[in-house]
C-alpha cells in the first residue's frame, strides 16, 4: 500500500516538473514573439511617420525570416516610390515655375475668375493695371470692381475682342477675351486683357496719313483732268490729231488714277464711319441697263461685248444708286480686264422669293481655287498678273457696300473657263 502511494507521488512530482519546464519554454517562446512583434510595430510606426531607412534585423527562424524579408522589401519599395515621387514633384515644380515665368512675361494680362466674378488669380500685369501692390490683396475681389465693359449686358462667357475700361488706367485702351475652363468641377473662366493703346495710336496715325495723302493727291489730279479737258476743247488753240490722241490717253490714265485715289479715300471713310446710304426704290432692269450701256464703250475698246439679260418681273430693291453703281461697274471692269475670249460678258438678273441676284459672268482666265476665297480680302488684287494698276480694294469695297444693303457677293470660278460674281440683294417688301 505504501509503495503504491510512493509511486503516485513520484509520478505527480515528475508531472509538475515536466509542466514547469514546458511552461518555462513556452514563456520564452512567447517572449520572443512579443519582442519580434514589438520590433515589427516599431518599424511600421517609423515607416508611418516617414522614416523609410529603418529595417528589421534578420532572425534565424524560417517563419520570422519570411515575414522579415517581406516587411523589408515593402519598406524598400516604398522608399523607391518616395524617391520617384520626389523626382516627379521636383520636375512638376520646375515646369510650374517655367510656366508661371512665361505667363508673367506675357504682354497681355491674365485673370482667372469663378462664376461669381470673384478673382482667383491674376498676373503681375493685371496687378499693375488695377493698381494693386500685392497679389493676395486681389484674391476674392469682384472683377467689376476694377473694370467696366463697353456693353453692360455682355455675357462674360462670350466676350470676344470687346473693349473694356480699367478704372485705374483711364488713359489706356484695352480689349478683353473670355474662355471657360473645361474638365473641372466648378466653373472657372480665363480673362485675357490686352493693352491696345499703341495699336490705336498707330491706326489713328495711319488713317490720318491715308486721308491726308489721298486728299492731297486728289486735288492735283482733278486740276490736271480739268486742264486736259481745256486742251481737248481747244480753249488754248487748235491741236493736231496726234496731240488729241495723246491727250485722250492722258485723260484715261488720269481717270484711272483718280479712281484709285477715290477708292483709298472711300476705304478710309468706311473704316472710320461706315457706309452712309441714301436709299431709294430702284427698278433693277432699267437701272442696270443704263450701267451696262455706260460700260459697253470700255468693253468695245477690248473687242468685248456685254450682253444684258433682264428679269421678266423687273424686281425692285431699296438702295443707294451711287453705291450700287460702284459695285456693278467694278464687277464689269474686272470682267473686261480678265476676259481674253470673244465670248460676251453676261449680266443676268434673276428674281427669287425674297431676294434678287445679279450675276456678272465672263469667260476669261478665271481664278484659281487657292485664290477664290481671298478675292474679297483687303488689298488682294489679281491685277498684278495682267501688269495693270490696282489697289485690291475694289471687291473689298463692293462686298462692304452689298453687306450694308443687307446682301452679299459670292464668287465662283473655273480657271480658263468661266468666272461668276453674284450680287444678292433683298427685294423691296
C-alpha positions in Angstrom: 0.0 0.0 0.0 2.8 2.3 1.0 4.8 1.7 -2.2 1.7 2.5 -4.3 1.3 5.9 -2.8 5.0 6.4 -3.1 4.9 5.7 -6.9 1.9 8.0 -7.3 3.7 10.9 -5.6 6.8 10.3 -7.7 4.6 10.5 -10.8 2.9 13.7 -9.7 6.2 15.3 -8.9 7.6 14.3 -12.3 4.4 15.7 -14.0 4.8 19.0 -12.2 8.5 19.2 -13.1 7.6 18.5 -16.8 4.9 21.1 -16.7 7.3 23.6 -15.2 9.8 23.1 -17.9 7.1 23.1 -20.6 5.7 26.4 -19.2 9.1 28.0 -19.0 9.9 27.1 -22.5 6.5 28.3 -23.8 7.0 31.6 -21.9 10.4 32.1 -23.6 8.9 31.4 -27.0 6.0 33.9 -26.4 8.6 36.4 -25.1 10.5 36.1 -28.4 7.2 36.5 -30.3 6.4 39.6 -28.3 9.8 41.0 -28.9 9.6 40.4 -32.6 6.1 41.9 -32.8 7.4 44.9 -30.9 10.2 45.3 -33.4 7.6 45.0 -36.2 5.4 47.6 -34.6 8.3 50.0 -34.2 9.4 49.5 -37.8 5.8 50.1 -39.0 5.5 53.2 -36.9 8.8 54.5 -38.3 7.5 53.9 -41.9 4.2 55.5 -40.9 6.0 58.7 -39.9 8.2 58.8 -43.0 11.4 57.0 -42.0 11.9 54.6 -44.8 15.5 53.8 -43.9 14.6 51.5 -41.0 14.7 47.7 -41.4 14.0 44.6 -39.3 17.1 42.5 -38.3 17.3 39.1 -39.8 16.1 36.3 -37.4 17.3 32.8 -37.7 13.8 31.3 -37.8 12.1 30.2 -41.1 8.7 31.8 -40.2 10.1 35.0 -38.8 12.6 35.3 -41.6 9.9 35.2 -44.3 7.9 37.9 -42.6 11.1 40.0 -42.0 12.1 39.8 -45.7 8.6 40.8 -46.8 8.5 43.8 -44.5 12.0 44.9 -45.5 11.1 44.5 -49.2 7.9 46.6 -48.7 10.0 49.3 -47.0 12.5 49.3 -49.8 9.7 49.5 -52.4 8.1 52.4 -50.5 11.5 54.1 -50.4 11.9 53.8 -54.1 8.4 55.1 -54.7 9.0 58.0 -52.5 12.2 58.9 -54.4 10.3 58.7 -57.7 7.5 60.9 -56.3 10.1 63.4 -55.1 11.7 63.5 -58.6 8.2 63.9 -60.2 7.4 66.7 -57.7 10.7 68.4 -58.4 10.0 68.2 -62.2 6.5 69.5 -61.7 7.8 72.4 -59.6 10.3 73.3 -62.3 7.6 73.1 -65.0 5.3 75.1 -62.9 7.9 77.8 -62.3 8.7 77.8 -66.1 5.0 78.1 -67.0 4.5 80.8 -64.4 7.5 82.7 -65.7 6.2 82.5 -69.3 2.7 83.7 -68.3 4.1 86.5 -66.2 6.3 87.7 -69.0 3.3 88.0 -71.5 2.4 91.4 -72.6 -1.3 90.5 -72.0 -2.8 90.4 -68.6 -4.5 87.1 -67.4 -7.2 86.7 -64.8 -8.9 83.6 -63.5 -12.4 84.1 -62.1 -15.2 81.9 -60.9 -18.9 82.1 -61.8 -19.5 84.8 -59.2 -16.9 87.0 -60.9 -14.5 86.6 -58.0 -10.8 86.8 -58.9 -8.9 83.6 -58.1 -5.6 84.6 -59.7 -4.0 87.4 -61.6 -0.7 88.0 -63.3 1.6 90.9 -62.4 0.5 92.8 -65.5 -3.1 92.8 -64.1 -1.9 93.9 -60.7 -0.1 96.9 -62.3 -3.1 97.9 -64.4 -5.5 97.5 -61.5 -3.2 99.4 -59.1 -2.7 96.5 -56.7 0.6 96.1 -55.0 0.3 92.5 -53.7 -1.3 89.6 -55.4 -3.0 88.4 -52.2 -4.9 91.7 -52.0 -6.8 91.0 -55.2 -7.9 87.4 -54.4 -11.7 87.2 -53.8 -12.4 90.7 -55.2 -15.1 91.1 -57.8 -13.5 91.7 -61.2 -16.1 94.5 -61.9 -14.6 96.5 -59.0 -11.7 97.2 -61.4 -13.1 97.0 -64.9 -16.1 98.3 -66.8 -17.4 96.7 -70.0 -18.4 98.8 -73.0 -21.6 96.7 -73.1 -23.1 96.3 -69.7 -25.3 93.5 -70.9 -22.4 91.4 -72.3 -22.2 87.8 -71.3 -18.8 87.1 -69.6 -18.7 83.7 -71.3 -19.0 85.2 -74.8 -16.6 88.1 -74.5 -14.7 88.4 -77.8 -12.5 91.4 -78.6 -14.7 93.6 -76.5 -13.4 97.0 -75.4 -13.0 97.3 -71.6 -12.3 100.3 -69.4 -9.9 99.8 -66.5 -10.6 102.3 -63.7 -7.1 102.6 -62.5 -5.7 103.1 -66.1 -8.2 105.6 -67.6 -5.8 106.9 -70.3 -5.2 103.4 -71.8 -7.3 101.3 -74.1 -7.9 97.6 -73.6 -9.8 94.7 -75.1 -10.9 91.6 -73.3 -11.5 88.0 -74.3 -13.1 85.2 -72.1 -12.5 81.5 -72.3 -14.2 79.0 -70.0 -12.0 76.3 -68.4 -13.2 72.8 -69.1 -12.8 69.5 -67.4 -13.0 71.0 -63.9 -15.8 70.5 -61.4 -16.5 74.2 -60.7 -17.0 76.9 -63.3 -13.8 78.9 -64.0 -13.1 81.4 -66.6 -9.8 82.8 -68.1 -10.0 86.5 -68.9 -7.3 87.8 -71.2 -6.9 91.6 -71.3 -4.7 93.3 -74.0 -3.4 96.8 -73.9 -4.2 98.3 -77.4 -3.3 101.9 -76.7 -0.3 101.9 -79.0 -2.2 99.9 -81.6 -4.9 102.5 -81.6 -2.4 105.4 -81.9 -0.8 103.7 -84.9 -4.2 103.1 -86.5 -5.1 106.7 -86.0 -1.8 107.9 -87.4 -2.2 105.5 -90.4 -5.8 106.6 -91.1 -4.9 110.3 -90.8 -1.9 109.7 -93.2 -4.1 107.9 -95.8 -6.8 110.5 -95.5 -4.3 113.4 -95.9 -2.4 111.7 -98.7 -5.5 110.8 -100.7 -6.9 114.3 -100.3 -3.7 116.0 -101.3 -3.3 113.6 -104.3 -6.9 114.2 -105.4 -6.6 117.9 -105.8 -3.7 118.0 -108.4 -5.2 115.0 -110.2 -8.6 116.9 -110.6 -6.7 120.0 -111.6 -4.8 118.0 -114.3 -8.0 116.5 -115.6 -9.6 119.9 -115.9 -6.5 121.2 -117.8 -6.6 118.2 -120.2 -10.3 119.0 -120.9 -9.4 122.5 -121.7 -6.8 121.4 -124.2 -9.2 118.8 -125.7 -11.9 121.6 -126.0 -9.3 123.7 -127.8 -9.5 126.5 -125.3 -5.8 127.2 -126.0 -5.9 126.8 -129.7 -6.1 124.1 -132.3 -4.4 120.7 -131.6 -3.3 118.1 -134.1 -4.7 114.6 -134.3 -1.6 113.1 -132.6 -1.9 115.7 -129.8 -5.6 114.8 -129.4 -4.8 111.1 -129.2 -2.1 111.7 -126.6 -4.4 113.9 -124.5 -7.2 111.3 -124.6 -4.7 108.7 -123.3 -3.6 111.1 -120.6 -7.2 111.7 -119.7 -7.9 108.0 -119.5 -4.9 107.4 -117.3 -5.8 110.4 -115.2 -9.3 109.0 -114.7 -7.9 105.6 -113.5 -5.5 107.4 -111.1 -8.4 109.5 -109.8 -10.5 106.3 -109.3 -7.6 104.7 -107.3 -7.3 107.7 -105.0 -11.1 107.8 -104.6 -11.1 104.1 -103.6 -8.4 104.7 -101.0 -10.4 107.6 -99.6 -13.6 105.6 -99.5 -11.9 102.7 -97.8 -10.7 105.1 -95.1 -14.2 106.6 -94.7 -15.7 103.1 -94.4 -13.2 102.1 -91.7 -13.8 105.3 -89.8 -17.5 105.9 -90.2 -19.0 103.0 -92.1 -21.0 103.4 -95.3 -23.7 106.1 -95.4 -26.6 105.0 -97.7 -29.1 107.3 -99.3 -31.7 104.7 -100.2 -34.5 104.9 -102.8 -36.6 102.4 -104.6 -34.7 101.1 -107.7 -36.2 99.1 -110.6 -33.3 97.0 -111.5 -34.0 96.3 -115.2 -33.7 99.9 -116.4 -31.1 100.8 -113.7 -28.7 98.0 -114.7 -29.4 98.6 -118.4 -28.0 102.1 -118.0 -24.9 100.8 -116.2 -24.3 98.3 -118.9 -24.7 100.9 -121.6 -22.2 103.1 -119.9 -19.6 100.3 -119.7 -20.1 99.0 -123.3 -17.7 101.5 -124.9 -15.0 100.5 -122.4 -15.6 96.8 -123.3 -15.6 97.6 -127.0 -12.1 99.0 -126.8 -11.1 95.5 -125.8 -13.3 93.9 -128.6 -15.7 92.6 -125.9 -19.5 92.9 -125.9 -21.7 93.0 -122.8 -25.0 91.1 -123.0 -27.7 92.2 -120.6 -30.4 89.7 -119.7 -33.2 91.4 -117.6 -35.7 89.7 -115.3 -39.3 89.4 -116.6 -40.5 90.6 -113.2 -38.4 93.8 -113.2 -37.6 93.4 -109.4 -37.4 96.5 -107.2 -34.9 97.0 -104.3 -34.2 99.7 -101.8 -30.7 101.0 -102.2 -28.2 103.8 -102.8 -28.0 104.2 -106.6 -24.4 105.6 -106.4 -23.1 102.9 -104.2 -24.8 100.1 -106.1 -23.5 101.5 -109.4 -20.0 101.3 -107.9 -20.5 97.5 -107.3 -21.6 96.8 -110.8 -19.1 99.0 -112.5 -16.3 97.4 -110.5 -17.5 93.8 -111.4 -17.9 94.7 -115.1 -14.5 96.4 -115.1 -12.9 93.3 -113.6 -14.7 91.1 -116.1 -13.4 93.2 -119.0 -9.8 93.1 -117.7 -9.9 89.3 -117.3 -11.7 88.4 -120.5 -9.4 87.2 -123.3 -12.0 85.5 -125.5 -14.6 86.7 -128.0 -17.4 85.5 -125.8 -19.8 88.1 -124.4 -19.8 89.2 -120.8 -23.2 88.4 -119.4 -25.2 90.4 -116.8 -28.2 88.3 -115.7 -31.0 89.3 -113.2 -32.9 86.5 -111.6 -35.9 87.0 -109.3 -36.4 84.8 -106.2 -39.0 84.8 -103.4 -37.3 87.3 -101.0 -34.2 88.4 -102.9 -32.8 89.1 -106.3 -29.4 88.0 -107.8 -27.4 89.9 -110.3 -24.7 87.8 -111.9 -21.7 89.1 -113.9 -20.2 86.3 -115.9 -17.0 86.3 -118.0 -15.3 83.5 -119.9 -11.7 84.6 -119.4 -8.7 83.4 -117.4 -10.7 82.6 -114.2 -9.5 82.5 -110.6 -7.6 79.6 -109.0 -9.2 77.6 -106.2 -6.4 78.8 -103.8 -7.3 82.5 -104.6 -11.1 82.4 -104.9 -11.6 82.7 -101.1 -9.3 85.7 -101.0 -10.7 88.0 -103.7 -12.8 90.0 -101.1 -9.8 90.5 -98.8 -8.5 93.9 -98.3 -5.7 94.8 -100.7 -5.9 91.5 -102.6 -5.6 92.0 -106.3 -5.2 89.8 -109.3 -4.3 92.9 -111.4 -0.6 92.3 -111.0 -0.9 89.1 -113.1 -2.0 91.4 -116.0 0.5 94.1 -115.2 -2.3 96.5 -114.5 -2.6 99.1 -111.8 -4.8 98.1 -108.9 -5.2 98.6 -105.2 -7.0 95.4 -104.4 -9.7 97.4 -102.7 -12.5 97.2 -105.4 -14.0 93.9 -104.4 -13.4 94.6 -100.7 -15.4 97.9 -101.0 -18.1 96.2 -103.2 -18.6 93.5 -100.6 -18.9 96.1 -97.8 -21.5 98.0 -99.9 -23.5 94.9 -100.5 -23.5 94.0 -96.8 -24.6 97.5 -96.0 -27.7 96.8 -98.2 -28.4 93.6 -96.3 -26.9 91.4 -99.1 -23.6 89.8 -100.2 -21.4 89.0 -103.1 -20.2 85.5 -103.9 -17.7 84.2 -106.4 -17.4 81.0 -108.4 -14.7 80.3 -111.0 -13.1 77.6 -113.1 -9.7 78.6 -114.4 -9.6 79.4 -118.1 -13.3 78.6 -118.4 -15.7 80.8 -116.5 -16.0 83.2 -113.6 -19.2 84.4 -112.0 -19.7 87.1 -109.4 -23.2 87.1 -107.9 -24.7 90.0 -106.1 -27.5 89.1 -103.8 -29.9 91.9 -102.6 -33.1 91.7 -100.6 -36.3 92.5 -102.6 -38.4 95.5 -101.5 -41.3 94.3 -99.4 
